[in-house]
Amino acid sequence: MATDLPSPDEQGTERAGVVLLCQDFAANLAFFTETLGFRVETIHPADGPTHASLIGHGSRLFLEIGQDQSLKIRMSIATDNPLFGQTLTAPNGSTVEFVNAKPGLVIEPLVSSLVVDHVVADGSSQVGRAGMLYRDLVPGRQGGAIIASLISIAEGGPVPDYVHYHDVLFQLIFCRSGWVKVVYEDQGEPFILHAGDCVIQPPTIRHRVLESGDNLEVIEIGYPAEHLTNADPTMSLPNSEINPHRVWEGQSFIRHIAANAKWQQLSTGVESTDTGILTATQGLTDVKVIKADATSTWKQETIQPLTFEFLFVLEGDAHVSTSNNGEHALANGSSLVIPPGNSYTVKHDKESQILKLSLQAIK
Ligand SMILES: [Fe+2]
């Protein structure tokens, strides 16, 4: 996007902030400086101030004489501060609410239900972060526990991303088609995920999407569904540290390369590849790719309580018969969430590939 605005200069004379109007300048100045701890940056005129710029708490306020306006200011403070959770009202009517400076992860309990997502060209994708199209594969999000999206970029090129990280317990990025160039903290030079490749993004690992080919499709699964994406302008990637075995909150980074996969027979004509994610997440999530010949069958034993069981048809088809929740015919590109308590059988008419994820929710 073009802009004619100057960039902030080195002397810091370019300033932005919120204008707060008031009638009683002295009373409001005292409130913002003495009660809230802002400091005066500039003030004028000296003989009877009507304007001040105040800085503090990562913000700048311009306090000026004018018609009172009600404005809400949100200030982050430590939770042991006595003001935490309170709301103060300034003399000019503005309210100041005090919120958690470091909100922790809110883990919603898993509310299991059967979800079938049949692939249709219904335009249900929406534009998300960094200009990518998102299709919600699990509407309702199992009570807020899980988000599963099919993210697509039709026209390849540089991706307008920045170094960032997520406050999550689990995050899988699985490349379904096309390619995408990514870079991860402590993992060396940027690399390309091709169709069938995947990574897990351990909690808070810094990363950046750099570039994609045409018709990229990525399946992203996150736990919990709602989580913060935090920009990190202090880090540039690749960084000089190379530490593939680093552990972030109990998880190590996994890059699974489909071309190097080792396959194990599951049943006649059906093979499965382990991505190493179950070990890397200490049992939190198992991610497998299942490769099945035409007219083959495989079975899954009873799904344990608090398990999010997800199938996505990467290629071919799948006819899923569940013990408690009916039969479901899935075409290429469709997905299914099967609630705990079910066992199920999958039959394939065509040669198929299935992404199978089992996540053990913590509540
Ligand atoms: Fe990300």
Boltz pocket constraint, residues with backbone or C-beta under 6 A from the ligand:
constraints:
  - pocket:
      binder: B
      contacts: [[A, 164], [A, 165], [A, 166], [A, 207]]
      max_distance: 6.0
